[in-house]
């Protein structure tokens, strides 16, 4: 296998993993990460899908993290952030 073949294989594996994680995210993870997105429609989920697939390691980390303590289950804001 030449270098180009290896690069294409790695890119395909990354894309495949991204699609699987993004499908799980738009189906079950969106309300877990952002409670305000509960009941979001198909259009919102279609918009979120490509970003979730591209950034799948971060998406997976968000999905597997325990829910943060705070107001209504929302993630805690960054230091210095205004409510």
N, C-alpha and C positions, 0 to 999 in steps of 0.2 A: 504494500500500500504506500503510495507516495504521499508527500506532504499535503497536497491539495485534497486528497481523499480523506486524510485524517482530519483536516480542518472542516471539511463538509460533514463528516460523521459527527464530530463534536458539536457543530452548529445544529445538526438535525436532532441530536440527543437533547440539547438545551431547549430547542423549540418544542420538541415532544413533551418534555417535562413541563415546560411553561404552559402548554395547552391543557395538560391534565390538571395542574394546580389552578389555572385560571377558571376552568370549568367548575372545580370544587368551590373556588372562591365566590364566583357569581351565584352559585346555587345555594351555598350554606354560609359562606364566610363574610359576606358583605354586612349583614346586620350585626355580626359578632364584633367586627372591627369598628363599625360606625352605627350605633343604635339609631341615629337619625335617618339612616337609609333603609330602615325596616319598611317593607311593603313597596320598595322601589320597583318601578316597572321594567319591562324588557328593554326599553330604550336606554335607561340608565345603565343597566347591566351590560348592554352591548357596547356602550362607551367605555366602561371600566375594563372590559375583557382584554383588549390589546395591551394596556399598561400592566395589568396583572400577569399576563403571559410573559411579557418582556422582563418584568422585574420579579419573576417567580420566586427567587430565594427570599426576598424581602416579604413578599406576599405570604409565603409559607410560614415565615417567622411570625408575622402578625396573626395568622390563623391559629398557630399552635401556642401562642403566648396565653397565659392565664388572664382572665378579664381583670382589668385594673379596678382598684377601689376608687370610688369617687361618686360624684353626682350622677345618678341614673345609669351607672355602668359605663360612663364615657371614659375615654383615655385621659390620663392626667395631662394638663397642658405643660408645655416647656417652661423652664424658668423665665420669668420676665414677660411671659405672654399675658395679654389682657383677656379677660373672660368675654 
